[in-house]
Amino acid sequence: MNELNPKIPNHVALIMDGNGRWATQKNKTRSEGHLAGTNHLGSVIETFFNYGVSHLSFYGFSTENWNRPKSEIIGIFSLLTKSIDSELQHIIDMKLKFIHIGSKQRLPGKVRKSLVDMERSTKFSDANGVLSLAFNYGSRQEILEATKRIIDKNLKSIAIDKNVISEHLYTAGIPDVDLLIRTGGEKRISNFLLWQSVDAKFVSTDTLWPDFTGQHVECILNSYNQM
């Protein structure tokens, strides 16, 4: 794992945006766009970790995404379970520890089971890296829940510092983000890892997520020190 190499970011977070626009451009359905966005996921993950990135976090489904059409949401859930089934052995072979960041509440039982099974199957004590999926995640909700847990512990205000708050977030034990990448051209972080990205470098690429490949990863990582 890359803990000390300043030429490579330790923790990269990625907002996968543009599936819908990709589908529209090709006269396809949004569900087909989401499917296209999963086809190259394994190779993108492999490229990041081959370069020495230690922690990689993907934004898969936000708390705001519940406002999308029900049929699209069902399709996203189905894709998640299928992607976990198809990529699990690859993740195990790479010896990556998988972590779900977000709330499992409200998620269908099959989705919760897939996430839990993935976490249990990758509990490596000597992992080569950590792969996090933010699913049913919202940063404000995360900070709110952390605050409530701290209050429930009856901690005195003098005992509460930024480390205490970090320890009560979904990402407890995961280092802050060094590099935040968003595909699709938008220049917003959309309620993703707000606390953790305070010092992160930000890259917005016009490439839509289904077209984002390992070559794009290499280009961004190779220019990281010049950002």
C-alpha positions as CSV (number, residue, x, y, z in Angstrom):
1,M,0.0,0.0,0.0
2,N,1.2,3.5,-0.8
3,E,1.4,5.3,2.5
4,L,4.5,7.5,1.9
5,N,5.0,8.1,-1.9
6,P,4.2,11.8,-2.4
7,K,4.0,11.3,-6.2
8,I,0.8,9.2,-5.9
9,P,-2.3,10.2,-3.9
10,N,-2.9,7.9,-1.0
11,H,-6.7,8.2,-1.1
12,V,-8.6,8.9,-4.4
13,A,-12.4,9.5,-4.4
14,L,-14.3,9.3,-7.6
15,I,-17.8,10.7,-8.6
16,M,-19.0,8.6,-11.5
17,D,-21.2,11.0,-13.4
18,G,-22.5,11.0,-17.0
19,N,-24.3,7.7,-17.4
20,G,-27.6,9.3,-18.3
21,R,-26.0,11.8,-20.8
22,W,-24.0,9.0,-22.4
23,A,-27.2,7.1,-22.9
24,T,-29.1,10.1,-24.3
25,Q,-26.3,10.8,-26.8
26,K,-26.5,7.2,-28.1
27,N,-30.3,7.0,-28.1
28,K,-30.3,4.5,-25.3
29,T,-32.2,4.2,-22.0
30,R,-30.8,5.5,-18.8
31,S,-30.6,1.9,-17.5
32,E,-28.4,1.1,-20.5
33,G,-26.2,4.0,-19.5
34,H,-25.8,2.7,-16.0
35,L,-25.0,-0.7,-17.4
36,A,-22.3,0.7,-19.6
37,G,-20.9,2.5,-16.6
38,T,-20.2,-0.9,-14.9
39,N,-18.6,-2.7,-17.8
40,H,-15.1,-1.2,-17.3
41,L,-15.2,-0.8,-13.5
42,G,-12.8,-3.6,-12.8
43,S,-10.1,-2.3,-15.1
44,V,-10.4,1.2,-13.7
45,I,-10.1,-0.1,-10.1
46,E,-7.1,-2.3,-11.1
47,T,-5.3,0.7,-12.7
48,F,-5.6,2.8,-9.6
49,F,-4.2,0.2,-7.3
50,N,-1.5,-0.8,-9.8
51,Y,-0.3,2.8,-9.6
52,G,0.1,2.5,-5.9
53,V,-3.1,4.2,-4.7
54,S,-4.0,2.8,-1.2
55,H,-7.6,3.8,-0.8
56,L,-10.2,4.2,-3.6
57,S,-13.7,5.5,-2.9
58,F,-16.5,5.5,-5.5
59,Y,-19.8,7.4,-5.2
60,G,-22.4,4.9,-6.3
61,F,-25.8,6.1,-5.0
62,S,-26.5,9.3,-3.0
63,T,-29.3,9.9,-0.6
64,E,-30.6,12.5,-3.1
65,N,-30.8,9.7,-5.8
66,W,-34.0,8.4,-4.1
67,N,-35.8,11.2,-6.0
68,R,-35.1,9.5,-9.3
69,P,-37.8,7.5,-11.1
70,K,-38.5,4.2,-9.3
71,S,-37.7,2.1,-12.3
72,E,-34.2,3.7,-12.6
73,I,-33.6,3.1,-8.9
74,I,-34.6,-0.6,-9.2
75,G,-32.2,-0.9,-12.1
76,I,-29.3,0.6,-10.2
77,F,-29.9,-1.8,-7.3
78,S,-30.0,-4.7,-9.7
79,L,-26.8,-3.6,-11.3
80,L,-25.1,-3.3,-7.9
81,T,-25.8,-6.9,-6.9
82,K,-24.8,-8.1,-10.3
83,S,-21.6,-6.1,-10.3
84,I,-20.7,-7.4,-6.8
85,D,-21.3,-11.0,-8.0
86,S,-19.1,-10.5,-11.1
87,E,-16.3,-8.5,-9.5
88,L,-16.0,-10.2,-6.1
89,Q,-13.4,-12.8,-7.2
90,H,-11.4,-10.1,-8.9
91,I,-11.4,-8.0,-5.7
92,I,-10.4,-11.1,-3.7
93,D,-7.6,-11.9,-6.2
94,M,-6.3,-8.3,-5.9
95,K,-6.5,-8.7,-2.1
96,L,-8.5,-5.5,-1.6
97,K,-10.6,-4.8,1.5
98,F,-14.1,-3.7,0.6
99,I,-16.0,-1.2,2.8
100,H,-19.5,0.1,2.3
101,I,-19.8,3.7,3.4
102,G,-23.4,4.9,3.8
103,S,-26.5,3.7,5.4
104,K,-27.9,0.2,4.9
105,Q,-31.3,1.3,6.1
106,R,-34.0,1.6,3.4
107,L,-32.0,-0.5,1.0
108,P,-33.7,-3.7,-0.2
109,G,-32.6,-6.9,1.6
110,K,-30.8,-8.3,-1.4
111,V,-28.7,-5.2,-1.8
112,R,-27.9,-5.2,2.0
113,K,-26.9,-8.8,1.8
114,S,-24.6,-8.2,-1.2
115,L,-22.8,-5.4,0.5
116,V,-22.4,-7.4,3.7
117,D,-21.2,-10.5,1.9
118,M,-18.6,-8.4,0.0
119,E,-17.3,-6.9,3.2
120,R,-17.1,-10.3,4.9
121,S,-15.4,-11.9,2.0
122,T,-12.6,-9.3,1.8
123,K,-11.6,-8.9,5.5
124,F,-7.9,-9.2,4.7
125,S,-5.6,-8.4,7.6
126,D,-2.8,-7.7,5.1
127,A,-4.9,-6.1,2.3
128,N,-3.1,-4.5,-0.7
129,G,-5.6,-1.6,-0.6
130,V,-9.0,-0.5,0.5
131,L,-12.0,-0.1,-1.9
132,S,-14.9,1.9,-0.6
133,L,-18.3,2.2,-2.1
134,A,-20.5,5.2,-1.0
135,F,-24.0,3.8,-1.5
136,N,-27.1,5.4,0.0
137,Y,-24.6,8.0,1.2
138,G,-24.9,11.7,1.9
139,S,-22.2,13.7,3.6
140,R,-24.5,15.9,5.6
141,Q,-26.4,12.9,6.8
142,E,-23.1,11.2,7.7
143,I,-22.0,14.2,9.8
144,L,-25.5,14.5,11.4
145,E,-25.4,10.8,12.4
146,A,-21.9,11.2,13.8
147,T,-23.0,14.1,15.9
148,K,-25.8,12.1,17.3
149,R,-23.5,9.2,18.2
150,I,-21.1,11.6,20.0
151,I,-24.0,13.2,21.9
152,D,-25.3,9.7,22.9
153,K,-21.9,9.0,24.5
154,N,-22.3,12.1,26.7
155,L,-18.8,13.4,25.8
156,K,-18.0,16.8,27.2
157,S,-17.4,19.6,24.7
158,I,-13.8,19.9,25.7
159,A,-13.2,16.3,24.7
160,I,-14.6,16.7,21.2
161,D,-12.1,17.6,18.5
162,K,-11.8,16.8,14.8
163,N,-10.3,13.4,15.5
164,V,-13.3,12.4,17.6
165,I,-15.7,13.5,14.8
166,S,-13.6,11.6,12.2
167,E,-13.8,8.5,14.3
168,H,-17.6,8.6,14.3
169,L,-18.0,9.0,10.5
170,Y,-18.7,6.1,8.1
171,T,-15.1,6.5,7.0
172,A,-13.5,5.9,10.4
173,G,-10.0,4.6,9.9
174,I,-9.8,5.8,6.3
175,P,-7.4,8.7,5.6
176,D,-8.7,12.0,4.2
177,V,-9.1,12.3,0.4
178,D,-6.0,13.5,-1.5
179,L,-7.6,13.6,-4.9
180,L,-11.3,14.0,-5.9
181,I,-12.2,13.2,-9.5
182,R,-15.5,13.9,-11.1
183,T,-16.4,12.6,-14.6
184,G,-19.0,14.2,-16.8
185,G,-17.8,17.8,-16.7
186,E,-19.6,19.1,-13.6
187,K,-17.6,21.0,-11.0
188,R,-19.5,20.1,-7.9
189,I,-18.8,17.6,-5.1
190,S,-22.5,16.9,-4.6
191,N,-22.5,16.1,-0.9
192,F,-19.7,13.6,-1.2
193,L,-17.1,13.2,1.5
194,L,-17.3,16.9,2.5
195,W,-15.5,16.5,5.8
196,Q,-12.8,14.1,4.3
197,S,-12.0,16.3,1.3
198,V,-11.0,19.5,3.1
199,D,-7.5,19.4,1.5
200,A,-8.2,17.4,-1.6
201,K,-7.1,18.4,-5.1
202,F,-10.1,18.4,-7.4
203,V,-10.2,17.2,-11.0
204,S,-13.3,17.6,-13.3
205,T,-13.0,15.8,-16.6
206,D,-15.5,16.2,-19.4
207,T,-15.3,12.4,-20.1
208,L,-18.6,10.7,-19.3
209,W,-18.2,7.9,-16.9
210,P,-19.0,5.0,-19.4
211,D,-16.1,6.4,-21.5
212,F,-13.7,6.8,-18.6
213,T,-10.9,4.1,-18.8
214,G,-7.6,3.2,-17.3
215,Q,-5.9,5.5,-19.7
216,H,-7.7,8.5,-18.2
217,V,-6.6,7.2,-14.7
218,E,-3.0,7.1,-15.9
219,C,-3.2,10.6,-17.3
220,I,-4.6,12.1,-14.1
221,L,-2.3,10.3,-11.8
222,N,0.8,11.2,-13.9
223,S,-0.1,14.9,-13.6
224,Y,-1.1,14.8,-9.9
225,N,2.1,16.5,-8.7
226,Q,1.6,19.4,-11.1
227,M,-1.9,20.2,-9.9
